[in-house]
Amino acid sequence: MDRRRIVLAVVAAMAFVPTGIARADQYGPESAPIHITWQMQPTQSPKSSVPTVKDYFQSHIEAWAKAHPEIMLDVTFNSTDINASMTRMQEQAAAGRAPDLAMLDSFFLSRFYSFLQPLDRFYGPDQVNDFVAFARNGMRGPDGTLKALWVNTDVRVLYYRKDLVSQPPKTWDELIAQAAELSKRGLTGYLYPGGRGEGAVMEHLPMFWAQGGELVDAAGKPVFGDGRNRTAMLNLLGFLKRTIDTGASPGRVVNYRFEADLYPEILRGNVAMFLGGNWMAKQLRELGDKNDWGVAPIPLMAQGDPVTAAGGWTYAIFTPDAKKQDIIVDLINSLVAGPAAMTASTAAIGNLPTRMSVAQGDSAYVKDPTVHDFLALLRYARARPGAAIYPSISTELQVAMSDVITGQQTPEAALDQAWHKLTP
């Protein structure tokens, strides 16, 4: 398949990802005495447009269902708008209509603590302590009980074409200078998600954190518009404006809400550098990309220790039915959470394991040099704040970023608008 057909195939695959929560798949007989409802994230499911991801989940779910003929799995899927789908699920939970089992984005997990069933009877301290610290902390609710399993994670990095960039930039000034020069040669110097989606905020938070910026205080109250936090956010918004004004980046970055939105342009072979997540390395290869990409820490305003952001998906149980909980835990362990399953699933997805025993194991995936580089960055990773207001902060910052990129507002006006909406 030539490059143009690959790009069209990717676009077509994205077009068929559901935009709302819809009935999609059933596994097992309708006559089965036990029905379990399950809501999945399409990018990590049999609906994925990436062949290895689709095949992994399809084959493993089918095998599990075949081994449990007394159970029918009724699977629905989140939309591609993570904020909207998580908000809708929160509404369903509040109304008592949540699925038995669901995948929850880690940054929304705190909003569900009060609805989730504790998992402590299934996972003892030895197992929980095998998870990396930020995942371990996020998996526990305010009452100390285990509320979910954080089954994979990721880091954000700068990707650069080795044939075009001999020395990856370490600072914003270096990045803009190199990218602007590459753009003058007819290339796309630097690409990033800049639209109204979580990807735009997540990818840029390390640049904010590296300046000492914080989004919320210890009580979960917004502080991103005060004092040095305001200065750090204005610096970040000013940097985004510079990428456009200098020609380092094209204005169309405002159309890219999530990292996967970058794929069609990257696959055209004209991008020199882009900001993205570690899973993109594997998925781009799966989609036919032949470029030799190097990875480097995210460029910061000033040189210093690397800073990156870690996200990932969790599995959580809503049903209070103890028998269903036993079944669901067996399913989760066999698919993504047990050591062997986490090794296989993260390799298929291109994400990183959250169990330290898996990350330090001897599987071919974690021994891959590029994956090794990603794992090394986990020590510099921060998770998004678990405060309940974070999704609202993210939404307003998405607007601010896109308005600055398009020139609709100055950094100061855009930040003031976001701040005043959340702190009336």
N, C-alpha and C positions, 0 to 999 in steps of 0.2 A: 504494500500500500504506500503510495507516495505521500509526501508531507502535506500537500493540500487536502488530500482525502482524509488523512489522519485528523487534521484540524476540523474539517467538517463533521467527522464522526464524533469528535469530542463535543462540539457545539450541539449536535443533535442529541447526544446522550444527556447533556445537561438540560436540554429543553424538555426531556421526558421525566425528569425528577419531579415528584409531586410538589405542588406549591401549597397544598393544604394537607391536613391529616386525613388519610384515606384508607379504606379497607384494601388490603393488597394480597396477602398470602395466607394460606392455611397449611399446616403440616399435621398429618394424622387424620384419622377418620372422624367424620361428623358425629358418628355414633359413640365415640369415645366417652366414657363416663366423666372424665375430668377435662374441662376446657380452661386454658390459661391464656389470658390476653396479654399482649406484649407489644410495646411501642419501641421501635428502633430508629436510629439515625441512619438515613439512606447511604451516606458515604462509608459507613461501616456495617454493611448488610448485604444481602443478596441483590439489592437494587443498585449497588455501586457501579459506576461506569468504568472502574479500573478492574481489569480481568482477574488479577490475583486476589483482590479483595472479594469480589463477587463469588469467585469459585470457592474460596475458603469458607465463607459463611454459608453459602448454599449447600456445599457438601457436608459440612459439619452439622448443620441444623437438620438436614435430611437424615443423616446417620443417627443422630440422637432421637429423632422422632420415630424412626424405624425400630429402634431398640425399646421404645416406650409406646406401644400401640394403644395403651389405655388412656393416652393423653392426646388432646388436640391443641396445637398452638395456633392462636389466632393473632397474626402479626400485622400491625399497622406501622406507618412510617411518619416521622416528623417531616416538616417542610424544610426547604433549603434556607428559610429565614429562621435562624436558630432562636433569636429573641422572641419572635412571634409564636413559634411552636412551644417554647418553654413557658411563655406566659399563658398560652391556652391550656397547657397541661396543668399549670398551677390552678387555673380556674376550674378545670375538671376535678382536681383533687379536692378543692374546697367544696365542690358540690357533691362529693362522694362518688364520682364517676371516673376515677383514675384507673388505668390498666393495672393488672396484677403485677407486672414487671415493666420497667422502663429504663431506657438509656437517658441520662440527664447530663447535660454539659456541666463540667465541673464548676464553672463560674456562676451557675444558677442553683447549685446544690443547696446552698444555705436557705433558699426560699422554700425548700421542700421538707426540711428537717421535721416539722411538726406532723407531716403526713406519712412519713416513712416508718417501716417496721424495723426494730432493732435486729441486727445480725450477729450479736455477740455469742449466741448459742452455737453458731456454726464456725466461727473463727476466733481462736484463742489468741492470747497475747503474742505467742511465738510467730503466728502467721501474720498478725497485724503489724508487728514490728519489722517484718521483712519488707514492708513498703517504705519508699523514700519519705522523708520527713514531711514535705509539704502535702503529699497525698495522704499520709497517715493522719495529719491534722485535719484535712478537709473531710475525711471520711467520718469523723466523729462530730456529733451534734453538740449543742451547748450543755446537754446533760451528761456528756461523756460516753454515750452509747454509740455503737457502730451503726451508722445509718446507710452506708453505701460502700461499694468497692470501686476504687479508682483504678481502672484496668489497663489504661495506657496513658502515655503522656507525650510531650513533644517539646521542641525548642525552636526558637526563631533565629535565623542566621542570614548573612549576606551571601548570596550565590554569585559567582563571577565566572565568566568564560575564560578559561586558561589561555586560549589562543588570542584573546583580546585584552586581557588585564594581567600584567605580569606581577604587579604588587597590589593586593586588595587594599582599599582605603581604610584607614582607622578612624578618621574624623569626618564630620560633615563637610568641612572645607575641602578635604581631599576627595571625598566622594563626588561633590558637585563639580570640582575641577575636572576630574577624570571623566565623569559621565557627560558633561557638557561637550568635552572634546570628542568623545565617541559619537555623540549625537550629531556633531558637525560632519562626521564621516558617513552619515546616512543610517546609522544604527540607532537603536533605542538604548540610550546610555544606562538608564536606571528605571526600573519598573517596581511598583508596589501597589497594594490595595489602598485606594484613597476614597472609596465610595461609602455609602451609608450602610455599612455592615460591620459585624464584630471584628472581621479580619483587619479592618483599617485601624481600629483602636489597639487590638492585641499586638499587632506587628510593631507598633510605635511606642508602646508603653516602656520598653527598655530604655529608649532614648530619654524619656521623662524621668524614670527611676534613677538613671545614672547621674542626674543632676541633683539628686536628693529629694525629688518631688514625691508627694504622696497624694493619693486620691481621697482617702478617708482617714479619720483619726481612729484612735483605739476604740472609741464607742461606735464607730461605723458612720460618723457624721461627715458629709462632704467637706473637704478642705482644699480641693484643687484650685480654687479661685482666690486663695488667701496667701499673702506673704511670699515666701520663696517658692511655694507650690505654684502660685500664679506666674511667677517669673519663669519657672521651668516649663510650664505649659505654653506660655507665650513664645519661648525660645523654640519649642517643638513646632508650633504652628508657623512660626517665622521660617523655620527650616523647610517645611513643606512648600511654603510660598516660593522660596528660593529655588527649589527643584524645578518649578514650573517657569519662573521668571528667567532663569539662566538657560533654559532649554535642556537641562540635564534629564528631565522627565517630560513625557507628553501629558497634555491636559486630560487625555482620556483615562488616566488612572482613576479619575472620579467615577468611572463606570465599573470599577472593579471593587466589589464589596467583600469578597472572600478570596482566599489564596487560589482556589481552583479556577476562579475567573481569569487568572493570568495565563492558564494553560494554552489556549488557542494562540495567543500572541507569542508566547515563548516557543511554541512548536513551529512557528513560521521561521525561526532561526535568525531573528534580527536583534535579539535582546542581549546586551552585554552583561548587565548586572540586575539582580532583582532581590527584593526582600521577601523571605518566605519561610515556611516551616520545614522541618527535617523530612517529613513524609513525602514532600514534593520530589525529592531526589529519586526515590524508587518509582513513584507514580509517573513521572515524566519519562523514565526509561520504558515503563510498561506501555506508554502511549506512543512510543516510537522515537523519542528524542535521542539524537546521536551526539550531542555536544558534550564536551568534557568540562564539567562544572567543578570548580573549587568552592569550598565553603570557608567562611571566615566569621568572626564575631561581628555583630551589628556595629556599624560606625556610630560614634558618639560625638557629642558637641566638643569634648576635649578628651585626649587620650587618658586611659585609665583601665582598670580591670574590666573584663567583659561583663555585660549584663544582658540577660535574655529572659524571655517569658515562657513559662510552661503552662500548658493547658491539658486537655485530655477529656475523656469520657468516663462516666461512672455508670454502674448498674445498681439499681435500687428496687426494693420491693414495697409495694403499696398494700397488697392484700393481707388481711389479718389471719387468713386461713392457714393454720399451721401445716396441714398436709401439703397445700400448694407451695408453701415456703420451702419445705423439704425438697420438693421436685424442682423448684426454680433454682435453688442453690446448686443442685446437681447439674442443671443445665448451664448455669453461669460458669461453674468450675470447669466443665468439659469444653466450653466454648472459648472463654477469654481469661478466666481468673486463676485457675490452677497453674502451677509453674510450667508444666508442659504446654498447656493451652495458651498461656501468655507468651511463651517463646514463639509458638507457631503463629498466633494471631497478629502479634506486633510485626513479625517478619512479613506477613502477607500484606498488612496495611502500610508498613513503612514507618510506623510510630515507634516509640521507645517504651520499654517495660517499666512498670512502677515497682516491681519486686526487685530488691537488690540482688537476690540470689539469681534471678534471671539475667539482670544486667551484667553481673559478674561471671556468668556462665561461659560455657565453651561452644555455644551454638555458632554455626557459620555466620548467622546474621549479626550477632553482637560483636563478632570478631572482624567483620568487614571494616576496613580502615575509615571509611566515611562515617559509618554508624558509630565507630569508636570515637571519632571527633565530636559527634553529636552528644554522645553519652558524657564525654568529658565536660561539655558545657552545662550539664545539669547542675553541677555544683554552683554555677553562677545564675541559676534560674530562680525566678519568683513566680508564684501563682497570683492571679488576679485576686483582689481582696474579696473575702467571703461575705462582706457586708450586704445586707438585703438590697441596699440602694445601688449597688454597682451596676446592674443592667440599665438602670435609668441614667446613671452617669455616662455609661458607654453610649447609649442612644444619643444623648445631647452632644457628646464629643464627636460622634460620627457626623452629625450635622455641622458642627464647627469646622471640622477638618475639610469636609467637602465644600463648604462655603468659602473657605480660604483658598482652596485649590482652584476653584472656578472664578475667584476674584469677586464674589458677591459680597464678601465682608472682609474687613481687615482682621488680623489676628486678635487685636484688642476687642473689637466689636463682637466677633464670633465667640470669644471666651466669655465676655460679659453676658451674652445672651444665654449661653449654657449655664453659667453660674447662677444667674437670676431665676432661671426656670426651676432650679433645684433648691434654691435658698431664698424663697420669697420673703 
